[in-house]
Amino acid sequence: MSGPILPGATLGVLGGGQLGRMFAIAARRLGYHVRVFAPEEESPGAQAADWHTRASYDDLEAVERFAREVDVVTFEFENVPAETAEAAGRHAPLRPAGELLHTTQDRVREKRALRGLGLPVAEFAVLEGEADLAAAAETVPGGGVLKTAAWGYDGKGQARVHEIGELGAAWRGLGSPRSVLEAWVPFEREVSVVGARGLDGELALYQPFENDHANHVLDVTRWPARITPATRDAAHEVARRVFEGLEVVGTLCVELFVLPTGEVLVNELAPRPHNSGHLTIDAHDTCQFEQQVRAVCGLPLGSVRSQRPAAAMANLLGDLWAAGEPDWAAALALPGVKLHLYGKSEARAGRKMGHLTATAATLDEAARLVTTARERLVARSSSPA
């Protein structure tokens, strides 16, 4: 299809998680139909879509039938098998392209691509067998973080190597021959730049988000990040070079370490909407999910202007349900607080069940509001009878 894909068309999403759910909500608000491809019987994305194709990602015949029923295909998580993306792309435009998916779902390929673009990354070494241990120890002599090359997220598939003598045991314990040892970065804070790029090369970048993690999972995001204008500009320049160098069409997040000097290093890429960008739903003229819809459909991108001076987001993990149903009314009684639940039927420890956002006149106030709201969720259950 040479022209833009207009409202009334059907958009296909590979994956049925919460990112697919929020994409479907944004797409339907714009007048599109949505078909989700996911193996689960009921998923957050399928709940919000018009249709659900339930099949395994390895069922390439089902993937091809799915692609023939939609006008464009995108994805909501990067661990879609390459063969699945290729099969879908034979029958409908795949945006972002399968080449980007191939690059970003493997840390070795991703880091080499970033270096190829001349972008700053931490020193790293690739391990594919016992013979690589000695060379890795020379390349990263101070230890660091050992990560599986593929299928890792939210801290899964990682091991801290405090000194290089621990590398062999850590590598064997990881259970993945193909791994990456990254030098430890003494960063000051972690930030992310979420943006979108259209078919015509138009680029829209949000101001950087500042991210705090707990147990390797994003806990609280603040916007705008507490960084200098020079660091903000450096982060945006890195993101621009990623989008243009990898020819991204769609939404992508660049995760960055900010060093004490104000310089930035690229940590990793996510070729989709990102957890840190969820607050754009309530805080900006155009949220990251609408930007994804606009980009993959060949429409002009939306404004990234903020509606309030500051915003914050707090993730809601399944642990909050341990003492009973959270007290939603207590949290929502706070002004400026919004609740987003993902429709997951089972609350498990560490599982992302939803998020809260708060907008305010100052960053401190937004962060205070969202964390207080989350604390109120369990106040009723933990109080004496």
C-alpha positions as CSV (number, residue, x, y, z in Angstrom):
1,M,0.0,0.0,0.0
2,S,1.7,3.2,-1.2
3,G,-0.5,5.8,0.6
4,P,-1.4,6.2,4.2
5,I,-3.5,3.5,5.9
6,L,-6.6,5.4,6.9
7,P,-9.1,4.9,9.8
8,G,-11.4,2.0,9.0
9,A,-8.5,-0.2,8.1
10,T,-7.4,-3.2,10.3
11,L,-4.1,-3.1,12.2
12,G,-2.5,-6.4,13.2
13,V,-0.5,-6.8,16.4
14,L,1.9,-9.7,17.1
15,G,1.6,-10.2,20.8
16,G,-1.2,-9.9,23.3
17,G,0.3,-8.2,26.4
18,Q,-0.4,-4.9,28.0
19,L,1.4,-2.9,25.3
20,G,-0.9,-4.5,22.7
21,R,-3.8,-3.6,24.8
22,M,-2.9,0.1,25.0
23,F,-2.0,0.1,21.3
24,A,-5.5,-1.3,20.5
25,I,-7.2,1.3,22.7
26,A,-5.3,4.1,20.9
27,A,-6.1,2.6,17.5
28,R,-9.8,2.1,18.1
29,R,-10.1,5.7,19.4
30,L,-8.7,6.8,16.0
31,G,-11.3,4.6,14.2
32,Y,-9.2,1.6,13.3
33,H,-10.0,-2.1,13.7
34,V,-7.4,-4.3,15.5
35,R,-6.6,-7.9,15.2
36,V,-4.3,-9.4,17.8
37,F,-2.2,-12.6,17.2
38,A,-1.4,-14.3,20.5
39,P,-1.3,-17.9,21.8
40,E,-3.1,-17.2,25.1
41,E,-6.8,-17.9,25.3
42,E,-7.4,-14.5,26.9
43,S,-4.8,-11.8,27.0
44,P,-4.8,-8.0,27.8
45,G,-4.4,-7.2,24.1
46,A,-7.1,-9.5,22.9
47,Q,-9.6,-8.0,25.4
48,A,-9.2,-4.6,23.7
49,A,-9.1,-5.8,20.1
50,D,-11.8,-6.4,17.6
51,W,-10.5,-9.9,16.8
52,H,-8.1,-12.4,18.3
53,T,-6.2,-15.0,16.3
54,R,-5.2,-17.6,18.8
55,A,-2.3,-19.7,17.6
56,S,1.4,-20.4,18.4
57,Y,4.0,-18.1,16.9
58,D,5.5,-21.2,15.4
59,D,2.3,-21.8,13.4
60,L,3.4,-20.0,10.3
61,E,0.3,-20.9,8.3
62,A,-1.8,-19.2,11.0
63,V,0.6,-16.2,10.9
64,E,0.1,-15.9,7.2
65,R,-3.7,-16.1,7.4
66,F,-3.5,-13.4,10.1
67,A,-1.4,-11.1,7.9
68,R,-3.7,-11.5,5.0
69,E,-6.6,-10.2,7.1
70,V,-4.9,-6.9,8.1
71,D,-3.5,-3.9,6.4
72,V,-0.3,-3.5,8.4
73,V,1.4,-5.6,11.1
74,T,3.3,-4.3,14.1
75,F,4.5,-6.0,17.3
76,E,4.2,-5.2,21.0
77,F,7.2,-7.2,22.2
78,E,10.5,-7.9,20.6
79,N,10.8,-11.6,21.3
80,V,8.6,-12.5,18.3
81,P,10.5,-15.3,16.4
82,A,12.2,-14.1,13.2
83,E,10.4,-16.7,11.1
84,T,7.1,-15.3,12.4
85,A,7.9,-11.8,11.5
86,E,9.1,-12.9,8.0
87,A,5.9,-14.9,7.4
88,A,3.7,-11.9,8.4
89,G,5.8,-9.6,6.2
90,R,5.1,-11.6,3.1
91,H,1.4,-10.6,3.2
92,A,1.3,-7.1,4.8
93,P,3.7,-4.3,5.6
94,L,5.7,-5.1,8.8
95,R,6.5,-1.9,10.8
96,P,9.1,-1.7,12.3
97,A,10.8,-3.9,9.8
98,G,11.9,-7.4,10.6
99,E,15.5,-6.4,10.3
100,L,15.2,-4.1,13.3
101,L,13.5,-6.9,15.3
102,H,16.3,-9.2,14.4
103,T,18.9,-6.7,15.6
104,T,17.3,-5.8,18.9
105,Q,16.3,-9.2,20.1
106,D,19.9,-10.2,20.4
107,R,22.3,-8.2,22.6
108,V,25.3,-9.1,20.5
109,R,23.8,-7.9,17.3
110,E,22.4,-4.8,19.0
111,K,25.6,-3.7,20.6
112,R,27.5,-4.2,17.4
113,A,24.9,-2.2,15.5
114,L,25.2,0.6,18.0
115,R,28.9,0.7,17.7
116,G,28.6,0.6,13.9
117,L,26.6,3.8,14.2
118,G,29.4,5.3,16.3
119,L,27.2,5.5,19.4
120,P,28.6,5.2,23.0
121,V,28.1,1.9,24.7
122,A,29.8,0.3,27.7
123,E,32.8,-2.0,27.0
124,F,31.6,-5.5,26.3
125,A,32.8,-9.0,25.4
126,V,31.0,-11.8,23.7
127,L,31.0,-15.3,25.1
128,E,30.0,-18.3,23.0
129,G,32.0,-21.0,24.7
130,E,34.6,-21.8,27.3
131,A,37.3,-20.6,25.0
132,D,36.0,-17.0,25.2
133,L,36.3,-16.7,29.0
134,A,40.0,-15.7,29.0
135,A,39.5,-13.1,26.2
136,A,36.4,-11.7,28.0
137,A,38.5,-11.3,31.2
138,E,41.0,-9.2,29.3
139,T,38.4,-7.1,27.6
140,V,36.4,-6.4,30.8
141,P,38.9,-6.9,33.5
142,G,36.9,-5.3,36.3
143,G,33.9,-7.5,36.1
144,G,30.4,-6.2,35.3
145,V,27.1,-7.7,34.3
146,L,26.7,-11.0,32.4
147,K,23.6,-11.2,30.3
148,T,22.2,-13.8,27.9
149,A,22.3,-12.6,24.3
150,A,18.6,-13.3,23.8
151,W,15.3,-13.6,25.5
152,G,16.1,-11.5,28.6
153,Y,14.0,-8.7,30.1
154,D,13.3,-7.1,33.5
155,G,16.6,-8.4,34.8
156,K,15.9,-12.0,33.7
157,G,18.9,-13.9,32.3
158,Q,21.5,-11.7,34.1
159,A,24.2,-12.2,36.7
160,R,26.4,-9.7,38.5
161,V,30.1,-10.5,38.2
162,H,31.8,-8.5,41.0
163,E,35.3,-9.6,40.1
164,I,36.6,-11.3,37.0
165,G,37.4,-14.5,38.8
166,E,33.6,-15.1,39.2
167,L,33.1,-15.0,35.4
168,G,33.4,-18.8,34.7
169,A,30.9,-19.8,37.4
170,A,28.5,-17.1,36.4
171,W,28.6,-18.0,32.8
172,R,28.0,-21.7,33.5
173,G,25.2,-20.8,35.9
174,L,23.4,-18.6,33.3
175,G,22.8,-21.7,31.2
176,S,23.2,-19.8,27.9
177,P,26.4,-20.3,25.9
178,R,25.9,-17.1,23.9
179,S,26.2,-14.3,26.4
180,V,27.5,-10.7,26.8
181,L,29.7,-9.4,29.6
182,E,29.2,-5.7,30.0
183,A,31.5,-3.5,32.0
184,W,29.9,-2.1,35.1
185,V,28.9,1.5,34.5
186,P,29.1,3.9,37.5
187,F,26.0,5.8,36.3
188,E,24.3,8.7,38.1
189,R,20.8,7.9,36.9
190,E,19.0,5.9,34.2
191,V,16.9,7.7,31.6
192,S,15.0,6.7,28.5
193,V,14.1,8.5,25.3
194,V,10.9,7.4,23.7
195,G,10.1,8.5,20.2
196,A,8.5,7.7,16.9
197,R,9.6,8.0,13.3
198,G,7.2,8.0,10.3
199,L,7.5,6.6,6.8
200,D,8.6,9.9,5.5
201,G,11.4,10.2,8.1
202,E,9.5,12.6,10.4
203,L,10.8,12.2,14.0
204,A,9.1,13.1,17.3
205,L,11.0,12.6,20.6
206,Y,9.6,13.1,24.1
207,Q,11.8,14.8,26.6
208,P,13.8,12.1,28.5
209,F,12.2,10.1,31.3
210,E,14.0,9.3,34.5
211,N,13.7,5.7,35.7
212,D,14.1,4.1,39.1
213,H,14.2,0.3,39.3
214,A,13.5,-2.2,42.1
215,N,14.7,-5.8,41.7
216,H,15.6,-5.1,38.0
217,V,12.0,-4.0,37.2
218,L,10.9,-0.4,36.5
219,D,9.4,1.0,39.7
220,V,8.9,4.7,39.3
221,T,9.3,7.0,36.3
222,R,9.6,10.8,36.6
223,W,9.1,13.3,33.7
224,P,11.0,15.4,32.8
225,A,14.3,13.7,33.9
226,R,16.4,15.6,36.3
227,I,19.3,16.2,33.9
228,T,21.0,19.3,32.4
229,P,20.0,20.8,29.1
230,A,23.3,19.5,27.6
231,T,22.6,16.0,28.7
232,R,19.0,16.2,27.4
233,D,20.4,17.3,24.0
234,A,23.0,14.5,24.0
235,A,20.3,12.0,24.8
236,H,18.1,13.3,22.0
237,E,21.0,13.2,19.5
238,V,21.8,9.6,20.4
239,A,18.1,8.7,19.9
240,R,18.0,10.6,16.5
241,R,21.0,8.7,15.3
242,V,19.4,5.4,16.4
243,F,16.1,6.1,14.6
244,E,17.7,7.3,11.4
245,G,20.6,4.8,11.4
246,L,18.4,1.8,11.9
247,E,15.6,3.2,9.7
248,V,13.0,2.8,12.3
249,V,9.3,3.2,11.3
250,G,7.2,3.1,14.5
251,T,7.8,3.7,18.2
252,L,11.1,2.9,19.9
253,C,12.8,3.5,23.3
254,V,16.5,4.2,23.8
255,E,17.6,3.3,27.4
256,L,20.5,5.3,28.6
257,F,23.0,5.6,31.5
258,V,23.8,9.1,32.6
259,L,27.4,9.4,33.9
260,P,28.5,11.8,36.6
261,T,30.1,13.9,33.8
262,G,26.6,14.3,32.2
263,E,27.6,12.1,29.2
264,V,25.3,9.3,28.2
265,L,25.9,5.6,27.2
266,V,23.3,3.5,25.4
267,N,22.2,0.6,27.6
268,E,19.7,-1.1,25.2
269,L,16.9,-0.6,22.7
270,A,13.2,-1.5,22.8
271,P,11.7,-1.4,19.3
272,R,8.1,-0.7,20.6
273,P,6.4,1.4,23.2
274,H,8.1,1.3,26.6
275,N,7.0,1.1,30.2
276,S,8.6,4.4,31.0
277,G,6.5,6.1,28.3
278,H,3.1,5.0,29.8
279,L,2.7,8.3,31.5
280,T,2.4,10.0,28.1
281,I,-1.2,8.7,28.0
282,D,-2.2,11.2,30.7
283,A,0.6,13.8,30.5
284,H,1.1,14.6,26.7
285,D,-0.9,15.7,23.8
286,T,-0.2,12.5,22.0
287,C,0.7,9.3,23.8
288,Q,3.4,6.8,22.7
289,F,0.7,4.3,21.5
290,E,-1.1,6.8,19.3
291,Q,2.4,7.7,17.9
292,Q,2.9,4.0,17.0
293,V,-0.5,3.9,15.3
294,R,0.3,7.1,13.3
295,A,3.8,6.0,12.4
296,V,2.9,2.5,11.1
297,C,-0.1,3.9,9.2
298,G,2.0,6.5,7.4
299,L,0.1,9.4,9.1
300,P,1.7,12.7,10.5
301,L,3.1,12.2,14.0
302,G,1.3,13.9,16.9
303,S,2.6,16.7,19.2
304,V,4.7,15.6,22.1
305,R,3.8,18.8,24.1
306,S,3.1,18.2,27.7
307,Q,-0.2,19.1,29.3
308,R,1.2,19.7,32.8
309,P,4.7,20.7,33.9
310,A,5.5,17.4,35.5
311,A,4.3,13.8,35.7
312,A,5.2,10.5,37.3
313,M,4.3,6.8,37.0
314,A,4.4,3.9,39.4
315,N,4.2,0.3,38.3
316,L,1.7,-2.0,40.1
317,L,3.0,-5.5,40.5
318,G,1.1,-8.5,41.6
319,D,2.7,-8.3,45.1
320,L,0.1,-5.6,45.9
321,W,-2.7,-8.2,45.8
322,A,-1.0,-10.4,48.5
323,A,-3.1,-8.9,51.3
324,G,-6.3,-8.8,49.3
325,E,-7.9,-6.6,46.7
326,P,-6.2,-3.2,46.6
327,D,-8.1,-0.2,47.8
328,W,-8.7,1.5,44.5
329,A,-10.9,4.2,45.9
330,A,-8.3,5.4,48.4
331,A,-5.7,5.9,45.6
332,L,-8.1,7.5,43.2
333,A,-9.2,10.0,45.9
334,L,-5.9,11.9,45.3
335,P,-6.2,14.7,42.7
336,G,-4.3,14.2,39.4
337,V,-4.0,10.4,39.9
338,K,-5.0,8.0,37.1
339,L,-5.3,4.2,37.2
340,H,-4.5,1.9,34.4
341,L,-5.2,-1.9,34.9
342,Y,-4.2,-4.4,32.2
343,G,-7.0,-7.0,32.6
344,K,-4.8,-9.8,33.8
345,S,-6.8,-12.5,35.6
346,E,-4.1,-13.7,38.0
347,A,-1.9,-11.5,40.2
348,R,1.6,-13.0,40.8
349,A,4.6,-11.6,42.6
350,G,6.6,-9.5,40.2
351,R,4.0,-9.5,37.4
352,K,3.0,-6.2,35.9
353,M,-0.7,-5.7,36.6
354,G,-1.1,-2.0,35.8
355,H,0.3,1.4,36.6
356,L,-0.7,4.7,38.3
357,T,0.2,8.1,36.9
358,A,0.0,11.6,38.4
359,T,0.4,15.0,36.9
360,A,1.3,18.1,38.9
361,A,2.9,21.5,38.8
362,T,6.3,20.2,40.0
363,L,8.2,17.0,39.7
364,D,8.4,16.4,43.4
365,E,4.7,16.8,43.7
366,A,4.0,14.4,40.9
367,A,6.3,11.8,42.4
368,R,4.8,12.2,45.9
369,L,1.3,11.9,44.5
370,V,1.9,8.7,42.6
371,T,3.9,6.9,45.3
372,T,1.3,8.0,48.0
373,A,-1.4,6.6,45.8
374,R,0.3,3.3,45.5
375,E,0.9,3.1,49.3
376,R,-2.9,3.8,49.8
377,L,-3.7,0.7,47.7
378,V,-2.6,-1.6,50.6
379,A,-3.5,0.6,53.5
380,R,-6.9,-0.9,54.0
381,S,-5.7,-4.5,53.8
382,S,-2.8,-4.0,56.2
383,S,-4.7,-2.0,58.8
384,P,-5.9,-3.8,62.0
385,A,-9.3,-5.4,61.9
